[in-house]
Amino acid sequence: MKKLFLIDIRRLLQNKTAIIISLAVPVVIVALIAVLVAPYFFSGVRTNNFSVAVWCEDDDPLTRSILKGLIESESLGGLISAKFVNGESEGFAAVENGAAAYVHIPDGMQDALRSGGRAQISYYGNRNMPLEDALLFETLNSGVKLVSHAQHALNVLYFDSVGAGMDESAAAAKFTDITRIFFLSVLSRSSLYGDSGLTSPLGDALPLQYYAVSFLILFIGLGAIPIAGMTADDHSTGLIHRQLLSGSAPVKCLASRWLAGSLFLFMQYLILSSALCAIGSASGFAGNALLILVSGLLLCSLVSILMILAGVVSRQSHFAVRFAFLGVLALSLAGGLIVPSAYMPGIIRDISYYTPFSFALKLGISGMFGGQAQGLALFAGLCLAYIAAAFALCVPAFQRRTN
């Protein structure tokens, strides 16, 4: 297998077409995305301020303080303006007159939360402003979950204190102090909603880390297309058949091609990731070199076997190239590389969470900018499962096409 591996890697490195495709196709795709996405991000849809109508019946100072902190925060303050209304009819009228949404905070919300009860915040979005509606809903939904979990933790602390023998008045005073400290000193801090300073030149909606790792994965995926074309060519010309006749088993032929393709892609990955890390160092790079290497090996190994699978199921090289290209785009869309998963419908977003490129995106951002290995074991297990499934599909196809 060593001899076959050397032959395959030499063919990939000496193939000028493969090198040109590996470099040109990702550049063209990134340029197309930039040309198509940049006008969209620079359009008035995202740069113009928009308003939200709020009917707050809860007079608790804590609720008022949280609302004030959100409205006056560094990020949201320059984008969203709040219009306080005095009734449901005024709220719907504000939506009809151009407000992105109408939010109703019920009376006694804080009292209900303190007593362990439930309070329902009503939200009505403007169908004519889907992007603003989505931004507001995701922000509000995340904030409500955070407040709910925090309030539950404080309630548990109170009842545990009383159960441990603390006087109820003392426990209530401690509960009130901790609640005020948490909500006023933590949740209402402008730095919690502040700008990170790491924004893409395409717009201020997504951070630089997202674009950097997304384009890196796109480069690797699209740069692997020549592997699919070369595999299809070998089938049509009988090269693999001659390798089998020389005494090499189908598994060895497949493994040598897979390892050669993985090494070919990993060399690209090292160059691109090093360049991105050098650029990111000016923006507070805090990566983990070992995590970057491990995630890169997993990604390149997975993409290599997927390209071989595209080649063995294709009859001609041009069909294999098209199939591989569309497959990479499909995985990129499903993984949130082109369209962020936050903008996907809930069901599609849940499915995309288990796609390989989605894990590669999260792990790449952590490896290059966060230095944390959260999700590494799950990503490794997912990659190994995909690789094993692709191997199981490729070996029979090798035998059928070469016998």
C-alpha positions as CSV (number, residue, x, y, z in Angstrom):
1,M,0.0,0.0,0.0
2,K,3.0,2.3,0.6
3,K,3.8,2.2,-3.1
4,L,0.3,3.0,-4.1
5,F,0.2,5.8,-1.6
6,L,3.3,7.4,-3.1
7,I,1.9,7.1,-6.6
8,D,-1.4,8.7,-5.6
9,I,0.2,11.6,-3.7
10,R,2.7,12.2,-6.5
11,R,-0.1,12.3,-9.1
12,L,-2.0,14.9,-7.0
13,L,1.0,17.1,-6.4
14,Q,2.1,16.9,-10.1
15,N,-1.3,17.4,-11.6
16,K,-1.4,21.1,-12.6
17,T,-5.1,20.9,-13.2
18,A,-5.7,19.7,-9.6
19,I,-3.6,22.5,-8.2
20,I,-5.3,25.1,-10.3
21,I,-8.8,23.8,-9.3
22,S,-7.8,23.5,-5.7
23,L,-6.8,27.2,-5.6
24,A,-9.1,28.7,-8.2
25,V,-12.5,27.2,-7.3
26,P,-12.5,28.3,-3.7
27,V,-11.3,31.8,-4.7
28,V,-14.2,32.1,-7.2
29,I,-16.8,30.9,-4.7
30,V,-15.6,33.3,-2.0
31,A,-15.6,36.1,-4.6
32,L,-19.1,35.2,-5.7
33,I,-20.3,35.1,-2.0
34,A,-18.6,38.4,-1.4
35,V,-20.1,40.0,-4.5
36,L,-23.6,38.7,-3.7
37,V,-23.6,39.1,0.0
38,A,-21.8,42.4,0.4
39,P,-24.5,44.6,-1.3
40,Y,-27.1,42.8,0.9
41,F,-25.2,43.5,4.1
42,F,-24.5,47.1,3.1
43,S,-28.1,47.7,2.1
44,G,-30.5,49.6,4.3
45,V,-32.1,46.4,5.6
46,R,-29.4,46.1,8.2
47,T,-28.0,49.6,8.6
48,N,-31.2,51.5,9.2
49,N,-32.5,51.7,12.8
50,F,-35.8,50.1,13.5
51,S,-38.2,50.2,16.4
52,V,-40.0,47.8,18.7
53,A,-43.3,48.6,20.5
54,V,-43.2,47.6,24.2
55,W,-46.2,47.5,26.6
56,C,-44.8,46.9,30.0
57,E,-47.4,46.5,32.7
58,D,-44.8,45.3,35.3
59,D,-43.8,48.3,37.4
60,D,-41.1,46.4,39.3
61,P,-37.9,48.4,39.3
62,L,-35.9,45.3,38.3
63,T,-37.9,44.9,35.1
64,R,-37.5,48.6,34.3
65,S,-33.8,48.4,34.9
66,I,-33.3,45.4,32.6
67,L,-35.3,47.1,29.9
68,K,-33.2,50.3,30.3
69,G,-30.0,48.3,30.2
70,L,-31.0,46.6,26.9
71,I,-32.2,49.8,25.2
72,E,-29.1,51.8,26.2
73,S,-26.6,49.1,25.5
74,E,-23.7,49.8,23.1
75,S,-24.8,47.3,20.4
76,L,-28.6,47.5,20.6
77,G,-28.8,51.1,21.4
78,G,-27.6,52.2,18.0
79,L,-29.8,49.7,16.1
80,I,-33.1,49.3,18.0
81,S,-35.3,52.0,19.5
82,A,-38.1,51.2,21.9
83,K,-41.5,52.8,21.8
84,F,-43.5,52.3,25.0
85,V,-47.2,52.0,24.4
86,N,-50.2,51.9,26.8
87,G,-52.2,49.1,25.4
88,E,-52.6,46.2,23.0
89,S,-54.3,48.3,20.3
90,E,-51.5,50.8,20.4
91,G,-48.9,48.0,20.1
92,F,-50.6,46.5,17.0
93,A,-51.0,50.0,15.5
94,A,-47.2,50.6,16.0
95,V,-46.5,47.3,14.1
96,E,-48.7,48.5,11.2
97,N,-46.9,51.8,11.2
98,G,-43.5,50.2,10.8
99,A,-42.4,48.8,14.1
100,A,-40.5,45.5,13.8
101,A,-42.4,43.8,16.6
102,Y,-44.8,44.4,19.6
103,V,-43.8,42.9,23.0
104,H,-46.2,42.7,26.0
105,I,-44.7,42.2,29.5
106,P,-47.5,41.2,31.9
107,D,-48.2,42.8,35.3
108,G,-46.6,41.1,38.2
109,M,-44.0,39.2,36.2
110,Q,-41.2,39.6,38.8
111,D,-43.6,38.7,41.6
112,A,-44.6,35.5,39.7
113,L,-41.0,34.6,39.1
114,R,-40.0,35.2,42.7
115,S,-42.7,32.9,43.9
116,G,-41.8,30.1,41.5
117,G,-44.7,30.8,39.2
118,R,-44.8,31.4,35.5
119,A,-45.1,34.6,33.5
120,Q,-45.8,34.8,29.8
121,I,-44.2,37.5,27.6
122,S,-46.2,37.9,24.4
123,Y,-44.4,38.7,21.1
124,Y,-45.9,39.7,17.8
125,G,-43.6,40.2,14.8
126,N,-44.0,42.3,11.7
127,R,-44.3,39.9,8.7
128,N,-43.1,42.7,6.4
129,M,-39.8,42.9,8.3
130,P,-38.6,39.2,8.5
131,L,-34.9,39.9,9.2
132,E,-35.6,42.4,12.0
133,D,-38.3,40.1,13.3
134,A,-35.9,37.2,13.4
135,L,-33.2,39.3,15.2
136,L,-35.6,40.5,17.8
137,F,-37.2,37.1,18.4
138,E,-33.8,35.3,18.8
139,T,-32.5,38.0,21.1
140,L,-35.7,38.1,23.3
141,N,-36.0,34.3,23.3
142,S,-32.4,33.8,24.5
143,G,-32.7,36.6,27.1
144,V,-35.9,35.1,28.5
145,K,-34.3,31.7,28.8
146,L,-31.3,33.2,30.6
147,V,-33.5,35.2,33.0
148,S,-35.7,32.1,33.6
149,H,-32.8,29.9,34.5
150,A,-31.2,32.6,36.7
151,Q,-34.5,33.2,38.6
152,H,-35.0,29.4,39.1
153,A,-31.5,29.2,40.5
154,L,-32.2,32.1,42.9
155,N,-35.5,30.5,44.0
156,V,-33.7,27.2,44.7
157,L,-31.1,29.1,46.8
158,Y,-33.9,30.8,48.8
159,F,-35.8,27.6,49.6
160,D,-32.6,25.7,50.4
161,S,-31.6,28.4,52.8
162,V,-35.0,28.3,54.5
163,G,-34.8,24.5,54.6
164,A,-31.3,24.7,56.2
165,G,-32.7,26.6,59.1
166,M,-32.2,30.2,58.1
167,D,-34.9,32.7,59.1
168,E,-37.4,33.5,56.4
169,S,-36.9,37.2,56.6
170,A,-33.1,36.8,56.5
171,A,-33.4,34.4,53.5
172,A,-35.7,36.8,51.7
173,A,-33.3,39.7,52.3
174,K,-30.4,37.6,51.0
175,F,-32.5,36.6,48.0
176,T,-33.4,40.2,47.2
177,D,-29.8,41.3,47.5
178,I,-28.4,38.5,45.3
179,T,-31.2,39.0,42.7
180,R,-30.5,42.8,42.5
181,I,-26.8,42.2,42.2
182,F,-27.1,39.6,39.5
183,F,-29.7,41.3,37.3
184,L,-28.4,44.9,37.7
185,S,-24.7,44.2,37.8
186,V,-24.5,41.3,35.3
187,L,-27.4,41.2,32.9
188,S,-27.7,45.0,32.5
189,R,-24.0,45.6,31.8
190,S,-23.5,47.2,28.5
191,S,-20.4,45.1,27.9
192,L,-22.7,42.0,27.8
193,Y,-24.3,43.4,24.7
194,G,-21.3,45.4,23.5
195,D,-19.6,45.2,20.1
196,S,-16.8,42.8,19.9
197,G,-14.8,44.8,17.4
198,L,-14.2,41.7,15.3
199,T,-16.6,42.2,12.3
200,S,-16.4,41.1,8.8
201,P,-15.8,43.6,5.9
202,L,-19.0,42.2,4.4
203,G,-21.1,43.8,7.3
204,D,-21.5,44.0,11.0
205,A,-24.0,41.2,11.5
206,L,-21.5,38.3,11.9
207,P,-18.0,38.2,13.5
208,L,-14.8,37.7,11.7
209,Q,-14.2,34.3,13.3
210,Y,-17.3,32.9,11.5
211,Y,-16.2,34.1,8.1
212,A,-12.6,33.0,8.5
213,V,-13.4,29.4,9.5
214,S,-16.3,29.2,7.0
215,F,-14.0,30.2,4.1
216,L,-11.3,27.8,5.4
217,I,-13.8,24.8,5.3
218,L,-15.0,25.9,1.9
219,F,-11.5,26.0,0.6
220,I,-10.8,22.5,1.8
221,G,-14.1,21.1,0.5
222,L,-13.9,22.7,-2.9
223,G,-10.2,22.1,-3.1
224,A,-10.8,18.3,-2.9
225,I,-12.9,18.2,-6.1
226,P,-9.8,16.9,-8.1
227,I,-9.8,13.8,-6.0
228,A,-13.3,12.9,-7.2
229,G,-12.3,13.6,-10.8
230,M,-9.1,11.6,-10.6
231,T,-10.9,8.6,-9.0
232,A,-13.5,8.6,-11.8
233,D,-10.8,8.8,-14.4
234,D,-9.0,5.8,-12.9
235,H,-12.2,3.8,-13.1
236,S,-12.8,4.7,-16.7
237,T,-9.3,4.1,-17.8
238,G,-8.9,0.8,-15.8
239,L,-6.0,2.1,-13.7
240,I,-7.4,0.7,-10.5
241,H,-8.2,-2.5,-12.3
242,R,-4.5,-2.9,-13.1
243,Q,-3.6,-2.1,-9.5
244,L,-5.9,-4.9,-8.4
245,L,-4.4,-7.3,-10.9
246,S,-0.9,-6.5,-9.5
247,G,-2.0,-8.1,-6.2
248,S,-3.4,-5.1,-4.3
249,A,-6.7,-5.7,-2.6
250,P,-9.6,-3.2,-3.1
251,V,-9.3,-2.0,0.5
252,K,-5.6,-1.2,0.0
253,C,-6.3,0.7,-3.2
254,L,-9.1,2.6,-1.5
255,A,-7.0,3.3,1.6
256,S,-4.0,4.6,-0.4
257,R,-6.2,7.0,-2.3
258,W,-7.9,8.1,0.9
259,L,-4.6,8.7,2.7
260,A,-3.1,10.5,-0.3
261,G,-6.1,12.7,-0.6
262,S,-6.1,13.5,3.1
263,L,-2.5,14.5,3.0
264,F,-3.1,16.6,-0.1
265,L,-5.9,18.5,1.7
266,F,-4.0,18.7,5.0
267,M,-1.2,20.6,3.3
268,Q,-3.7,23.1,2.0
269,Y,-5.3,23.2,5.5
270,L,-1.9,24.0,7.2
271,I,-1.2,26.9,4.8
272,L,-4.6,28.4,5.0
273,S,-5.0,28.0,8.8
274,S,-1.6,29.4,9.4
275,A,-2.5,32.5,7.4
276,L,-5.8,32.9,9.2
277,C,-4.1,32.5,12.6
278,A,-1.6,35.1,11.6
279,I,-4.3,37.5,10.6
280,G,-6.4,36.7,13.7
281,S,-3.4,37.3,16.0
282,A,-3.9,41.0,15.4
283,S,-7.5,40.6,16.7
284,G,-6.7,38.8,19.9
285,F,-5.9,35.2,18.7
286,A,-6.2,32.8,21.6
287,G,-6.1,29.5,19.7
288,N,-4.9,26.0,20.5
289,A,-2.4,24.6,17.9
290,L,-3.1,21.0,18.9
291,L,-6.9,21.4,18.5
292,I,-6.4,23.1,15.1
293,L,-4.3,20.2,13.9
294,V,-6.7,17.5,15.2
295,S,-9.7,19.2,13.8
296,G,-7.9,19.7,10.5
297,L,-6.9,16.0,10.2
298,L,-10.5,15.0,10.9
299,L,-11.9,17.4,8.4
300,C,-9.4,16.5,5.6
301,S,-9.9,12.8,6.2
302,L,-13.7,13.1,6.0
303,V,-13.6,15.3,2.9
304,S,-11.2,13.0,1.1
305,I,-13.3,9.9,1.5
306,L,-16.4,11.8,0.5
307,M,-14.7,12.9,-2.7
308,I,-13.6,9.3,-3.4
309,L,-17.2,8.2,-2.9
310,A,-18.3,10.8,-5.4
311,G,-15.8,9.4,-7.9
312,V,-16.6,5.8,-7.5
313,V,-20.4,6.3,-8.0
314,S,-19.8,8.5,-11.1
315,R,-19.1,7.1,-14.6
316,Q,-17.2,10.0,-16.0
317,S,-14.9,12.6,-14.5
318,H,-16.9,15.6,-15.5
319,F,-20.0,14.1,-13.8
320,A,-17.9,13.3,-10.7
321,V,-16.7,17.0,-10.5
322,R,-20.2,18.3,-10.8
323,F,-21.5,15.9,-8.2
324,A,-18.7,16.7,-5.8
325,F,-19.2,20.4,-6.3
326,L,-22.9,20.2,-5.6
327,G,-22.2,17.9,-2.6
328,V,-19.8,20.4,-1.0
329,L,-22.3,23.3,-1.5
330,A,-25.1,21.2,0.0
331,L,-23.0,20.3,3.0
332,S,-21.9,24.0,3.3
333,L,-25.5,25.1,3.3
334,A,-26.6,22.4,5.8
335,G,-23.6,23.2,8.1
336,G,-24.3,27.0,8.2
337,L,-21.2,28.0,6.2
338,I,-23.0,30.1,3.6
339,V,-26.2,30.9,5.5
340,P,-25.8,31.1,9.3
341,S,-27.8,28.5,11.1
342,A,-29.5,31.3,13.1
343,Y,-31.4,32.3,10.0
344,M,-32.6,28.7,9.3
345,P,-36.0,27.3,10.2
346,G,-36.1,25.5,13.5
347,I,-36.3,21.9,12.1
348,I,-33.5,22.5,9.5
349,R,-31.4,24.1,12.2
350,D,-31.7,21.1,14.5
351,I,-30.8,18.7,11.6
352,S,-27.8,20.9,10.5
353,Y,-26.4,20.6,14.0
354,Y,-25.4,17.0,13.2
355,T,-23.8,17.7,9.8
356,P,-20.0,17.4,9.6
357,F,-19.4,20.9,8.4
358,S,-21.4,22.3,11.3
359,F,-19.2,20.6,13.8
360,A,-16.1,21.6,11.8
361,L,-17.2,25.2,11.9
362,K,-17.7,25.2,15.7
363,L,-14.5,23.3,16.4
364,G,-12.5,25.5,14.0
365,I,-13.7,28.7,15.7
366,S,-12.8,27.2,19.1
367,G,-9.4,26.0,17.9
368,M,-8.4,29.2,16.2
369,F,-9.9,31.8,18.5
370,G,-11.1,30.2,21.7
371,G,-8.6,27.6,22.5
372,Q,-11.2,25.3,23.9
373,A,-11.9,21.7,22.8
374,Q,-15.6,21.7,23.5
375,G,-17.3,19.2,21.1
376,L,-14.1,17.6,20.0
377,A,-15.1,14.1,21.0
378,L,-18.5,14.4,19.4
379,F,-17.0,15.8,16.2
380,A,-14.4,13.0,16.1
381,G,-17.1,10.4,16.6
382,L,-19.3,11.9,13.9
383,C,-16.3,12.1,11.5
384,L,-15.4,8.5,12.2
385,A,-19.0,7.4,11.6
386,Y,-19.2,9.2,8.3
387,I,-15.8,7.8,7.2
388,A,-16.8,4.2,8.1
389,A,-20.1,4.6,6.2
390,A,-18.3,6.0,3.2
391,F,-15.8,3.2,3.3
392,A,-18.5,0.6,3.4
393,L,-20.1,2.2,0.3
394,C,-16.8,2.6,-1.6
395,V,-15.4,-0.9,-1.3
396,P,-18.3,-2.7,-3.1
397,A,-18.3,0.0,-5.7
398,F,-14.6,-0.5,-6.3
399,Q,-15.2,-4.2,-6.8
400,R,-18.2,-3.8,-9.1
401,R,-16.5,-1.2,-11.3
402,T,-13.2,-3.0,-11.6
403,N,-14.3,-6.6,-12.1
